[in-house]
Amino acid sequence: MVGHWPTGVQHKWIMRVMEMNSSLDDGVSHQGRPKKSSPDVVVDAILSGIRSGRLVPGQRLVEADLTHSLQISRGPIREALKRLAAEGIVTLNQNRGAYVRSLTREDVSDLLKVVEVVTGLVARLSAETMKKNKPLCGAFRQVSETLLSFEALGDTHAFMEARRAFWDVLIAACGNIELMRIMPLMQIHLLRLQFQTHLTAEDRRKQFQEYRAMIEAVLGNNPRRAERVTRIHIRRTRISISRLPSEAFSVGERGRD
């Protein structure tokens, strides 16, 4: 079927996805491909900084600092910033320079309405394919157990990594290349960085309750329920964030000035 992987390819794709989303190297791939271009190195460095939490929403990206730390001239740095701006990861302001994108209330609503539909489909397709592939099932069980182990540990960088690994495997397990291409992964990561600390204890309790329901439905090969509980999870997240005070969005709203 068009848009789906041949039998046996998903497990390799999981490894590829998780490698792509891990901390990036110095510009030379592990497969021995040629060294990346200077703009690519800058893009990778900024994305790696966002993933690790060293760069956070609203943080200014100073060209002189990037030039010094990466030993790359300003031309490729500006090209990289324009590329990231086009992808919705960086905000460029004519008077104030470049910033890691910070989401406004409207941004969050728009993003999560899309994510609700896409992740619901991901969960449904994954529930359909999981029982046919034992390696996939084993990988999903492993990342699910790791994710749930953080319920009592609070919000840490390790928790965000575990959550990203959970979604990486779930997306890869759905067996649809096009879904991987359209999933706004970095925008979702920016959203988590910006709002995770604003979650209440009740929000966190519901969050893990929903994770368990999603995991149970996917491993139980129940596509309809997997889609429904996943969409409920994203919808509740959207509603919870929409109720946050203006201070949670202030950086993003200033970035639009």
C-alpha positions in Angstrom: 0.0 0.0 0.0 1.3 3.5 -0.9 2.7 5.3 2.1 3.4 2.1 4.2 6.6 0.3 4.8 7.2 -3.2 3.5 7.0 -6.1 6.0 9.9 -6.1 8.5 11.1 -2.5 7.9 9.3 -0.8 10.9 11.8 -2.1 13.5 14.7 -0.6 11.6 12.8 2.6 11.2 12.3 2.8 14.9 16.1 2.8 15.4 16.5 5.4 12.7 13.8 7.7 14.2 15.3 7.5 17.6 18.8 8.1 16.3 17.5 11.1 14.4 16.0 12.5 17.6 19.0 11.8 19.8 21.7 14.4 20.5 23.3 15.3 17.2 26.9 14.8 16.3 29.5 17.3 15.0 28.3 17.2 11.4 29.5 13.7 10.3 26.9 11.0 10.2 27.4 7.5 11.7 26.9 6.0 8.3 29.9 7.8 6.9 28.1 10.3 4.7 29.9 13.4 3.7 30.3 16.2 6.2 27.2 18.5 6.5 27.1 22.0 5.1 27.7 24.9 7.4 23.9 25.9 7.6 23.1 22.2 8.3 25.6 22.2 11.2 24.0 25.4 12.6 20.5 23.9 12.3 21.5 20.7 14.0 23.2 22.6 16.8 20.1 24.7 17.5 17.8 21.7 17.4 20.1 19.8 19.7 20.1 22.7 22.1 16.3 22.8 22.1 16.0 19.0 22.6 18.5 19.1 25.5 16.8 22.1 27.2 19.8 24.3 26.8 17.8 26.5 24.5 14.3 27.3 25.7 11.2 29.1 24.2 11.8 32.9 24.1 15.6 32.6 24.3 17.5 34.9 22.0 19.8 33.4 19.4 22.7 35.8 19.1 24.6 35.6 15.8 27.9 36.5 17.4 27.6 33.8 20.0 26.7 31.2 17.4 29.6 32.3 15.2 32.0 32.0 18.1 30.7 28.6 19.4 30.4 26.9 16.1 33.3 28.7 14.3 31.0 29.4 11.3 30.6 32.7 9.5 27.4 34.8 9.8 26.2 34.0 6.3 25.5 30.3 7.0 24.1 31.2 10.4 21.6 33.6 8.9 20.6 31.0 6.3 20.1 28.4 9.1 17.9 30.8 11.1 15.8 31.6 8.1 15.3 27.9 7.5 14.3 27.3 11.1 11.9 30.3 11.0 10.2 28.8 7.9 9.7 25.6 9.9 8.2 27.4 12.8 11.0 26.7 15.3 12.6 30.2 15.4 11.0 33.6 15.4 12.8 36.4 13.4 12.1 39.9 14.4 13.6 42.7 12.3 14.4 44.9 15.3 15.1 42.3 18.0 16.9 39.5 16.1 16.2 35.7 16.3 14.5 33.9 19.2 13.6 30.3 19.9 9.9 30.3 19.1 7.5 30.7 22.0 3.9 29.9 21.5 1.0 32.2 21.9 -2.5 31.1 23.1 -3.6 31.0 19.5 -0.5 29.0 18.4 -1.2 26.4 21.0 -4.8 26.0 20.0 -4.0 25.7 16.3 -1.1 23.3 16.9 -2.9 20.9 19.2 -6.0 20.8 17.0 -3.8 19.3 14.3 -1.9 17.1 16.7 -5.1 15.7 18.1 -6.2 14.4 14.7 -2.7 13.1 13.7 -1.8 11.4 16.9 -5.3 9.8 17.1 -4.6 8.3 13.7 -1.1 7.2 14.7 -2.5 5.4 17.8 -5.2 3.7 15.7 -2.8 2.4 13.1 -0.3 1.3 15.7 -2.9 -0.7 17.5 -3.7 -2.4 14.2 -0.1 -3.3 13.4 1.3 -4.1 16.9 0.0 -7.6 17.1 1.6 -8.5 13.8 5.1 -7.5 14.8 6.7 -8.9 18.0 9.9 -6.6 17.8 7.6 -3.6 17.6 5.5 -4.8 20.4 8.6 -5.4 22.6 10.0 -1.9 21.8 6.7 -0.3 22.7 6.4 -2.2 25.9 9.9 -1.1 26.9 9.4 2.6 26.2 6.0 2.5 27.8 7.4 1.0 31.1 10.1 3.7 31.1 7.6 6.5 30.6 5.3 5.3 33.4 8.3 5.0 35.8 8.5 8.8 35.9 5.0 9.3 37.4 6.4 9.9 40.9 9.7 11.5 39.8 8.4 14.9 38.7 9.3 16.8 35.5 12.9 16.2 34.5 14.9 16.3 31.3 15.0 12.4 31.5 11.2 12.4 31.6 10.9 14.5 28.5 13.4 12.1 26.8 11.3 9.1 27.8 8.2 10.8 26.5 9.9 11.6 23.2 11.0 7.9 22.9 7.5 6.7 23.6 6.1 8.8 20.8 9.0 8.0 18.5 8.2 4.3 18.7 4.5 4.8 18.5 4.9 6.9 15.3 7.2 4.4 13.8 4.9 1.5 14.7 2.0 3.0 12.8 3.8 2.0 9.6 2.9 5.1 7.6 5.8 7.2 6.3 3.6 10.2 5.5 2.5 10.5 9.1 6.1 10.7 10.2 6.7 13.5 7.7 3.7 15.6 8.8 4.0 15.2 12.5 5.2 18.6 13.9 7.7 17.0 16.4 9.8 20.0 17.1 6.8 22.3 17.6 5.4 19.8 20.0 8.7 19.7 21.9 8.7 23.5 22.1 5.2 23.4 23.6 6.3 20.9 26.2 9.3 23.0 27.2 7.2 26.2 27.5 4.2 24.8 29.5 5.4 21.6 31.3 6.2 23.5 34.5 2.7 25.0 34.6 1.0 21.6 35.0 -0.7 21.1 38.3 -0.6 17.8 40.3 -4.1 17.0 39.0 -3.0 17.6 35.4 -0.1 15.3 36.0 -2.3 12.6 37.5 -4.7 12.7 34.5 -1.7 12.8 32.1 -0.4 9.4 33.4 -3.9 8.0 33.6 -4.3 8.8 29.9 -0.9 7.3 29.1 -2.0 4.0 30.7 -5.2 4.0 28.7 -3.4 4.6 25.5 -0.8 1.9 26.2 -3.5 -0.6 27.1 -5.5 0.1 24.0 -2.5 -0.1 21.7 -1.1 -3.3 23.2 -4.6 -4.7 23.4 -5.0 -4.3 19.6 -8.1 -2.0 20.1 -7.7 0.6 17.3 -10.9 2.5 17.9 -10.2 2.9 21.6 -6.6 3.8 21.0 -7.6 6.6 18.7 -10.3 7.8 21.1 -8.2 7.9 24.3 -5.3 9.5 22.5 -7.5 12.3 21.1 -9.0 12.8 24.6 -5.4 13.1 25.9 -4.4 15.8 23.4 -7.8 17.7 23.7 -7.5 17.8 27.5 -3.9 19.1 27.2 -5.2 21.9 24.9 -8.0 22.9 27.3 -5.6 22.8 30.3 -3.1 25.1 28.5 -5.9 27.4 27.3 -6.8 28.1 31.0 -3.3 29.1 32.0 -2.7 32.8 33.0 -1.3 35.3 30.5 2.2 35.0 32.1 2.6 31.5 30.6 2.2 33.0 27.1 3.8 36.4 27.6 7.1 35.6 25.9 5.3 34.2 22.9 2.9 37.1 22.7 5.9 39.6 22.9 7.6 37.7 20.1 4.8 38.7 17.8 5.5 42.4 18.3 
